[in-house]
Amino acid sequence: GAVVSQHPSRVICKSGTSVKIECRSLDFQATTMFWYRQFPKQSLMLMATSNEGSKATYEQGVEKDKFLINHASLTLSTLTVTSAHPEDSSFYICSARPPEGWKVQYFGAGTRLSVL
Amino acid sequence: AQTVTQSQPEMSVQEAETVTLSCTYDTSESNYYLFWYKQPPSRQMILVIRQEAYKQQNATENRFSVNFQKAAKSFSLKISDSQLGDTAMYFCAFLTRTYNQGGKLIFGQGTELSVKP
């Protein structure tokens, strides 16, 4: 099956710093990528939809200035958590959708962010 | 707005037995997809099975099958011959086509399944 690589798998940072998470589709071009946040023992909550070459669409309640999303190419989307605080600590998951299949999403392995 | 409800936060089953996980959803759409995803302790999301709403036949994938009741908006997952490797969080998900023609997944709360030896 298609592979989506997410990096880093785990990151620990100090409060006030920014952290960038990368999501790459390795063997297909992804016109659309999605970013989710997951708290322990809870469901995946969609944060934003990232479309190549255009601005991301954020879900209600998600701070776009806090969570910067860039989808600069057909294989790479990045999520930057700016001025991270302990409450931003969470598990972040990306998924990618190939252009021919709106019903298909391939998931990355996730990034565990811990803000001290 | 679409919603997905999983009313069983935790379930357990003995190895080799059968277990059914429940899922209900609410939508006004007629064309959509339903999914069951598995999230093992590694946290990697794995697609278990997919059902197309316009197909009446229930989807099956080896030991996994669904009972899709469109009128009742119910979509349960049956796992036969449970194996220790089936231990995971299971999420029911609904895929809408109404969002930028790309579809966004709406997940249920999840059911944590433990398979006991």
Chai-1 contact restraints between the chains, C-beta under 6 A:
chainA,res_idxA,chainB,res_idxB,connection_type,confidence,min_distance_angstrom,max_distance_angstrom,comment,restraint_id
A,T32,B,G102,contact,1.0,0.0,6.0,A-B,restraint_1
A,S43,B,F107,contact,1.0,0.0,6.0,A-B,restraint_2
A,S43,B,Q109,contact,1.0,0.0,6.0,A-B,restraint_3
A,S43,B,G110,contact,1.0,0.0,6.0,A-B,restraint_4
A,L44,B,F107,contact,1.0,0.0,6.0,A-B,restraint_5
A,L46,B,K104,contact,1.0,0.0,6.0,A-B,restraint_6
A,W102,B,G102,contact,1.0,0.0,6.0,A-B,restraint_7
A,W102,B,G103,contact,1.0,0.0,6.0,A-B,restraint_8
A,K103,B,Y33,contact,1.0,0.0,6.0,A-B,restraint_9
A,K103,B,L95,contact,1.0,0.0,6.0,A-B,restraint_10
A,F107,B,M45,contact,1.0,0.0,6.0,A-B,restraint_11
A,A109,B,Q44,contact,1.0,0.0,6.0,A-B,restraint_12
A,G110,B,R43,contact,1.0,0.0,6.0,A-B,restraint_13
